[in-house]
Amino acid sequence: LRFSNRSSLASGSQSSLSTSLTLPAKLKSGTYYIGVYIDDLNQVSEVSELNNIKYNAITVSASPDLSMEYSRTSKGSYKSGATMFIYTRERNIGGATAGAHEVKCYLSTNSSITKSDTYLGKAAVGSLAVNSMSSKTIMVKMPSKSAGVYYVGCVSDIDNKVSESSKSNNTLFNKIT
């Protein structure tokens, strides 16, 4: 993961090195070993090569990461009271199973979808294993609104029932009139 070069080290002396490592986001839960290997190319003649390796065990607790991959409406234009079908697909791209949660859809005047926007409907999602996906169709009625451009946005787990490694990929939207 990292390496460092030292030009020399006097007999009886010591040298310290500190570094930080970023573990891969999709690393599964388990025990892993972080090791240090000194003089791995055997460039220094030593009395013993047996003390050139040190390692420590670390425990990794992976997290799920719900990603909204697809969110579309059945048409691009709606009148108040019309039936709208919203098609969604989400995937767990994290390293652990995601628990049960909901996909909720909102109508907004802008592309920043929040709970304060007009709630349209939801779909329940059971647990999602690593790399599993869930596709849902949500049928809603278009609320009474003035004519104009709106955004239909769907959010995975907006109620934060699943502890995820990232929430930045939980929302998708599309424009309607």
N, C-alpha and C positions, 0 to 999 in steps of 0.2 A: 504494500500500500504506500509506503514511503521509504526513502533511503537517505543516508547522509554520509559524506566523506570526511574523514579526519586525516590530516597530513601525518601526524606522529603523536606518540604518547610515551613519555619517559617512563622508565622502569619504576614500579612502585607508586605511580600516580594514577589518578582516575579522571574520567571525563563524564559529564552528564549531558543528556540530550532529552529535550522535551518536545513533544509534537501532539497535534490533535488529529484525529481521524474521523472521517464521515462514513458511517456504515451505509451500505446500500439500502434504499428505501423499501425494497421488496424482500428484505431478509426475513426469513421465517423465525418464529420463536424457537429458542433452544440455547444450548451452551456452545460457545465458540472460543477460540484461543487466539490471543494477540501475542505475537512473539517477536523477539529481537535476535538477530543473527549477526555476530561480530566476525569480521574477516571471512565472509562467505566464499571469497575467491582464493583463500589460503595464500595471501600475499605476504603474511608475516610468519616467520619461523618461530614457533612457540614450543614450550616444554609439553603442554597439553592443549589439545584442540577441544577437549570435552566440556570446557566451561564457556564456550562461545555462544551458547544458545540459552535464552531465558524466555519464559512465556507465562502468561496468566490467563486463567479462564474467566470469561465474562458471560453473563446471562443476558440474552436479548429477548425483550417482550415486543413482538411485532404488533402492529396496529392495522385495522382495516382502513381502506381509503375508497369511499364511494365516489364514482365518477359518472356524471350524467353525460352519456354519449349521444343521445338523440332526443329531441323534443320538437314535435311538429304538430300543427293543427290540420284538420281535414281540408280546410279551404283557407284562402287568404283574406276573405272579406265576409263580415257577419253583420246582421241587423240585430237590434235589441230583441231578446227573447228567443233567438235562433239556437238550435242545438249545435254544439261544437264538440267534436271528438279530438282529444289531445292524445297523441301517441308518444310514449316515452320509453327509453331504454337506459338503464344504468348498469354499471359493472363495478365489482369490487376489485380494484387494482392494487390493494394493499397486501400485506403479508399475513393477515389473520382473518378469520371469519367475522363478518359484520352481522350484528344481531338484527332483530325485527325493527322496522322503521316505516316511515311513510314518505311517499313522493307527493308534494303538494304543489298545486298550480295557482298562479295569481295573474290578474290583469293589471298592467301598469301603464302609466303615461310615459315612462322612460325605461331604459334597459337595466336599471339597477333594481332588481327584484327583491322585495323585502316583505315581512309579515304585515306591514302597514298598507300594502297594496290590496286591491280587491280580491278576496279569496274566491277561487272558482271551484275547486274540488281536489280530491286526493285519491291515492291508491295505496293500500297496505302492501308491504313487501316483507316476506319472511326473512329468515337469515340467508345471507349470501356467502358462500364459501369463496376462497381466494380464486380470482379470475372468473367467477360465475357472473351471469348477468340476469337481469329481470326486465321483461318488456311488459308494459301496461297500456291499456287504452282507458282514458278517463272521459266520460260523457258529462258535459256541463251545459247549462243555459247561459247564453251571452247576456250579461246584465244590461240594464238601461244605462246607456252612456251617450254623450254627444258624439256626432260623427267626427272622425279623425283617425290618427294613427295611434295604435296601442301595441303593447308588447305582452305576449302570453309567455310567462316564465314558469318553469318547473324546477323545483329544488328537492334534492335528495336530503332527507333527514334535517329539515329546517328546525325541528324541535330538539336537535342535539341528543337523540337517544343513543347514538353510536359514537364512541370515542374514536376519532379518526386521526390519522397522521396528517391529513390536510383537508380543509373545508373549501379550498379555493376552486375546486373543480366540480362542485355540487350543483351548479346552476346553469341552465341553458334557456334561451328565449328565442322567440321568433316574432316578427312584426305582422300585424294584421290591420285591416281598416274596417 
